[in-house]
Amino acid sequence: MRRDVAALYVDPRGPYPKLVEHWWDERRDARTYAGPWPVVAHPPCGPWGRLKHLCTKQPRELAPLAVEQVRRWGGVLEHPAGSTLWSALQIPKPGSPPDKYGGRTIEVRQVDWGHGCIKPTWLYLVGISRAGRAAPPARGLPTHRMTNGPRGASARTDLRRASAEKRRRTPFAFAEWLLSLAATVAPNRRCPPSLPLEPPDTAEPTPRPPPGQAPAEAKPTAEAVPLERQPRKPCAAKPPRGSSE
């Protein structure tokens, strides 16, 4: 059992409790993870998938937080191929140059680790060695498909549709491989002090003024003005000695 990696947002019925000592599920609350080990993160993908409009029970904010945790501690984030999380947080897609955190994305097929479906998957890797970033050669053959329609990797309509449990399941060998990738993160790569994390921009956009009208200037509050720039109140003149007020 590994003690040098942490697994976040995992299913307690899945393979990770048998593979790694440090793991966080919904009850333990992976949002509270504060290091020091590199991570393998499996945040909920429903709010970021093709059918996100039907997902009402999975918190949307967990995936962006998992991205921050991978960037801070190094490791791997796993999501289905095509996840809209990549565009929302400007994560480099497969084949793109690395981002400023050194993060890259590769695409793998979980069928190559024993999954019953092809299940294309994107892995966001931060701090992983060059050798680890190479996806293994395709070697698995699917026995089931993910969807009913002939779409993408599920175009094999001669295969039976997998159950929800089978589709969701993480192969034991795949979890082992992800943990081995995260274990290659160098200790001095974790939580780099020179590169502060930037939380995702979730603020509402500023409305545009009507045509011909100049935009209103925002008035800074007293709390937002640095102390040295805040106006000083004039000091009251001291009365001369011997005088009474």
N, C-alpha and C positions, 0 to 999 in steps of 0.2 A: 504493500500500500504506500502510495506516494505521500510525502510530507513537505514537498518543495513547491507545490502548486495549489491554488485554490480554485474550486469550481463554483460558479455563481449562477443563480436562477435555474437550478436543476430540479428534476423530479426525484423525490426520495425513493420512488419505485424503480428508477432507472439505474444505469451502471455506475454512476459516480460514487455513491456511498460505499461501493465495494472496491473502488480503485484509489480513492484519495481521502486523506484524513480530514482535510479542511473543505467543507462544502456547505453552501448556503441555499436553502430552499425558501419557499414562501413563508413558512413559519419562522425561520431564523432571520429572515429579511435581509436579502443581499444588498439592499441599499445602505446598510450600516457597515459594509466591508471597508476597512481602513488599512489594508495591507498586512504584512509586507510582501506577500508572495505574488508572483505573476498569476494571471487568471485565465481560465477558460469560461467564457460567458455565453449562456444560452437564454437571452432575454426573450419574453413573449414576442412572437412574430405576427400574431393576428392583426394588430392595429396597423401594421406596415405591409401587409400582403395584398394580393389581388382582390380578396374579398373583405377588405378592412371595413367596408360599410356594414357588414354583418357581424363584426366583432364588437361585442358590448361588455364583455366580462374581463378582458385583459387590460391592465393599465398601460396606457400609451407612453407614459413618461419613463418606464423602466429601460427601454432600449437606448435612448439618448444617455441615460445615466451609465449604462453598461459600457457605452463607447468611451465616456470619460474615464471609467475605471480601467479599461484596457489601455488607454493612452497614458494613464498615470503609472500603472504598475507593470505594463507590458503584458503580452499574451495574445489570446485569440478570442474573437467574437464570431459566433456562428448564426447565420440567418439564411432563409431560403434565397436562392438565386432570384434576382429581380426585386428584392426588397426595396421599398421606397425610402427606407432609412438612409440609404446611401446618398440619394439626391438631397434629402432634407438636411443632412449634416455635412454635405460636401465630402463624403468619404470617397477616395479614389476607387473606381470600378476596376474589374480585372483587365490587365493590360495597360492601365494608366500609371503615370509616374507616382512616386510616394508623396504623401502629404508632409506637412512641416513636422509632424510627430514621427516621421519615418515609417508610417503605416502603409501597407500595401494590401491589395485584395487578390485572392486567387479563387478560382472556381473548381470544385471537386464534385464527384458523384458518390453519394453514400452507398450505392449499390456495390462499389468496389471494396467496401468493408463489411458486406453481408446484409445490407438492407434489401428488403424484397422489391422495392421500387428504385428507379434510377435516382430520384431525388437530388437534382442539382442544388448545390449549396455554395454560398459565398462565405469566405473566411477573411475577416479583417485582421491582419497580423501586425503587431507592433513589437519591435525588438527581437523578432525571430531571425535566425541566421539565414543566409542565402540558400543553403542546402535544404533548410526546412520549408522554404517558400515554394519549392517545386512540388507540384501535385504528382502523386504516383500514377503510373500507367493504368489505363482502364483494363480491368480484368473481371468485373462482375457482370452477371447476366440477370436481368430483372425477371421476377416471377409474377409481379403485380404492377398495376399502374396507379398513379395518384388520383386522377380525375376520370370522369365519365367520357368527356369529349376528346377528340383527337387534337390535342394542343401541346406544342413544344415537345418536351421529353416524354410526354404521355401519349404520343401518337400511336403506340402499339395497342390498337383497339382489340387485338386478339387476347390480351391479358385481362385477367379479372381485376376489378377495382379493389384496392386494399382497404381494410377497415380503418376507422379513425385511429384506433390504437396502434395498428401497424404503421400507418403513415407518420405518426408522431414519434415513434420509438427511435432512440439513438442506438446504433449498433455498439456492442461492447468494444469491438476492435477499433471503431471510429473514435470513441471516447478515449481509449488508451493512446491513440495517435495524437489527438489534440492535446492531451496532458503532456506528452513527450515534447511537442512543439513548444508549449509554454515554458517548460523546464529549461529550454535553451536561452531564455532571456537572461542577460548578464545582470548581476546584482547592481552594478553601477548605472544600469539603464533605467532602473525603476525610480519613478517620481523625480524626474530631472528638475532641479530648482530653477534652472535658467529658462524653462519653457512652461509658464503658467498655463493651466487649462482654461479654455474659453467655453463657458456654458453655451448651449444652443440658444440662438436668438428666437425667443418665443413671443416677443413683444408685438403688439398690434402695429401695423404700419401707420405712419402719420398721414391723415387725410390731406389731399391736395386742395389748395385754395381755389375759389372760382376764377375763371379767366379774367385777367386784368387786376386782380387783387394780390398784393404782396403778401407773402407768407408771414404769419405772426411769429415774432421772436419769442423763444421760450425764456421765461423769467426764472433764473436759478433761485432756489430756496436758500435760506441761511445755512442749512445743513450741507448743501452742495458746494458752498463757497469755502475755499481753504481759509484757515484761520488768519493767515498773514494777509489775505486780501480783504477780509471783512472790514467795513468802515469802523473807525474808532470814534467813540463818543467824545465830544470836547470836554476837557477837564474843567471843572469849576475853579475860578480864580480864588486863591487863598486870601483871606482878609489880612491886612497889615497887623503886625504885632501891637498889642495894646488896645485894639479896637474891639468892640462888642457887637454881636449880631442880634 
